[in-house]
Amino acid sequence: KCSKDLEPLASHQLSNKEEMLCLSTVSAEDGGDHIAFAGGSAKNVIAYGINAAFALTSLLEAHSDSVVAIDVTRQLLPIYGNSSHLLATCGSDNAVKIWSVLIAGGTVAIERK
């Protein structure tokens, strides 16, 4: 099949007023949960379950300007409590922020570190 004939596995959309600027994906340690983190012009970061039809959680006004870059990685050593991942976001506000992320049982919890 040509790529134009393929259908997406899941589709999510930010609010009508927000332009998506960045995206990063990760899977839980057990490989069961696949999460996409999206950021955009409305200063928010939203976590979507790739196999779900809804947002799992969001960071409203994560930055004071557009979120332009996101990266997420597994924590190999438990530096920040029981979090399983670290999320780094960069905004047009010239700030880089690190967030502690716990992905377990189809849920996502995010804390600022």
C-alpha positions in Angstrom: 0.0 0.0 0.0 1.1 3.5 -0.6 1.3 5.7 2.5 -1.6 7.9 1.2 -3.9 4.8 1.5 -3.0 4.1 5.1 -5.3 5.1 8.0 -3.9 6.3 11.4 -4.2 4.0 14.3 -5.4 6.8 16.5 -6.0 10.5 16.0 -5.9 13.3 18.5 -6.3 17.0 18.0 -5.3 20.0 20.2 -7.8 22.8 20.7 -8.8 24.7 17.6 -6.7 27.7 18.7 -3.5 25.7 19.3 -0.9 24.8 16.7 1.0 21.6 17.5 4.7 22.3 17.4 6.4 19.2 18.9 5.8 15.6 19.8 7.6 12.8 21.6 6.6 9.2 22.3 7.5 6.7 25.0 6.4 3.3 26.3 6.0 2.2 29.9 8.7 -0.1 31.3 6.4 -3.2 30.8 5.8 -2.1 27.2 2.1 -2.0 27.7 1.3 1.8 27.7 2.4 3.9 24.8 2.2 7.6 25.4 2.6 10.6 23.1 3.4 14.0 24.6 2.4 17.0 22.5 3.2 20.7 22.9 2.2 23.7 21.1 1.4 27.4 20.8 -1.0 27.4 23.7 1.8 26.8 26.2 0.4 23.4 27.2 1.8 19.8 27.2 -0.7 17.1 26.7 -0.2 13.3 27.2 -2.2 11.1 25.0 -2.6 7.3 25.2 -1.6 6.2 21.7 -4.3 3.4 21.9 -6.8 5.6 23.7 -9.3 8.1 22.2 -8.6 10.8 24.8 -5.9 12.8 26.6 -4.6 11.2 29.7 -3.3 14.3 31.4 -2.1 17.8 30.7 0.2 20.5 31.9 -1.7 23.7 31.4 0.6 26.7 30.9 3.7 24.6 31.2 5.6 27.6 29.8 4.8 31.3 29.5 5.1 31.0 25.7 4.8 28.3 23.1 6.2 24.8 23.8 8.7 24.2 21.0 10.5 21.0 22.0 9.7 17.9 24.1 11.9 14.9 24.9 11.0 12.0 27.2 13.2 9.2 28.5 13.1 6.3 30.9 14.9 6.8 34.2 17.4 4.0 34.6 18.1 5.0 38.2 15.3 6.3 40.5 16.7 9.8 40.8 13.3 11.4 41.4 11.3 9.1 43.7 9.1 6.5 42.0 8.8 8.2 38.6 9.5 6.0 35.7 10.4 8.7 33.1 11.7 12.2 32.8 10.1 14.7 30.5 12.1 17.8 29.3 10.2 20.7 27.7 11.6 23.8 26.1 9.6 26.9 25.4 9.9 30.1 23.4 10.2 31.7 26.8 13.8 30.5 26.8 13.1 28.1 29.7 13.9 24.4 29.8 11.9 22.5 32.4 12.3 18.9 33.7 9.2 17.0 34.8 8.9 13.7 36.7 6.5 11.3 34.9 5.0 8.1 36.3 3.4 5.8 33.6 1.5 2.9 35.1 -1.7 1.0 34.5 -2.9 3.2 31.7 -2.4 6.4 33.7 0.1 9.2 33.6 1.1 11.5 36.5 3.4 14.5 35.9 5.2 16.6 38.5 7.6 19.5 38.0 11.1 18.8 39.3 
